[in-house]
């Protein structure tokens, strides 16, 4: 295999003349603790990490190139496959960018539902991150305990969108479909069950002595270094920096709801876990403020050329039939311009930079994905620590290969 | 904030600012000469009032067949001190030309610059480790360039197709 030889040569260059007793260890690409397909080549001296080199790109699908070929609604399915643990957050980030470019005002009902789904997705993401972190460190029951509640959220998403993992939830100007009648009551039930479960999880896993000693003070980064490395989201807040796109650059109705930004102290793996725990509680607080107030009204904006007309009108009206064809064949019309819009995804600041030349597809799409910026700090986070601690560090960063490679 | 920065940059860096295209955008942007990039970035970062201390995004655009020079490297800086105000710096680059790296100013620029080098083929001078990041080491070409065929190398007819495909479409109506 040519590729393998090249890679071996490359590492030979970087790690040549290893001192006696030093070893090269391959962590990944296929390792249960790498959260996808990532490779870390780690130089160790006994149990101590001397240097590392990260190799990414194993799940690269060139979504940015696909974005230049697909129309704006079609690209939505690519965003599903970025952070696949909380897909609706990616969907919403992309659609908000396009709507901003087209200057579409969506009905309040749509924004309410989008916010509720966003926060549910954040909870799903954090459950996986914290739960799997326990699994990586040898504690399985914590994940199982919360997975039941994650499954409940998945069932709501399945009823709402028809899919569990690849939700493709929004459309430019609205939602794919309206919410179903039991939507509100089911979410209330989920939250009612989740609240005590989170406390139990905290008692079970985070207050566990072994978990504590394996994560406290491990993989920490000071606030200044975290900012220098472009950290965002829970990993930055764990270092004590209270930045949150929802507060700093509010989108949707985040400026109208009450919630706090939890911060940590030393940015260690334990702090990241605790920040995520608290964020889940804050997300539930946001949902509780919104759930009873979902206003009545349409589930998409009344803007021609953006939304497929209802089928009965398509069958009986020439104009509607033409709209239907135009949207399917040519997509939505986005005026020429360049926009950068960021949202607070579960993992941090998810930004979309879109260059439109007024054509069917964007001229350029760039995704600022939070994982990409975290992972480049990995060598600095693990150098000097124990080999076993690299696992705790990587799990706490919540590196998701689909988002990292994009 | 917009006016203050514009005034500051115009007075301090007038010789490196290039004429701007009229772009419909939600960001304040400046086009600057590539040689001056590290100085401008460092000044904006160190300035006590502006304090653009966070590199928000770094990417590039290929304008093949639309504009000269062909590429633009785009930097997005954020100033947490000023209500997270964002500023975009655009650096036009011709084919084969190098852009000075800003890794010494922002460590976070390391991977994004490698990504731009890998996928768009724009080299960065003084980068500590300018190697392919996402594609394998022996990969030929830079896939995000507009003339890189969508179905892989060897299907060059697609280049022509790509440049003309949407030109005559009626989407303005």
Interface residues (C-beta under 8 A of the other chain):
Chain A: X2 X3 X6 X7 X9 X10 X56 X57 X60 X62 X64 X65 X68 X69 X100 X227 X228 X229 X230 X243 X248 X249 X330 X333 X335 X336 X337 X338 X339 X340 X341 X342 X349 X351 X353 X355 X357 X358 X359 X360 X361 X363 X364 X366 X368 X372 X373 X375 X376 X377 X405
Chain B: X23 X24 X25 X26 X27 X53 X54 X55 X56 X57 X59 X61 X62 X66 X74 X76 X80 X83 X84 X86 X88 X106 X107 X108 X110 X111 X112 X115 X119 X131 X133 X134 X135 X136 X137 X138 X143 X144 X146 X148 X150 X166 X169 X171 X172
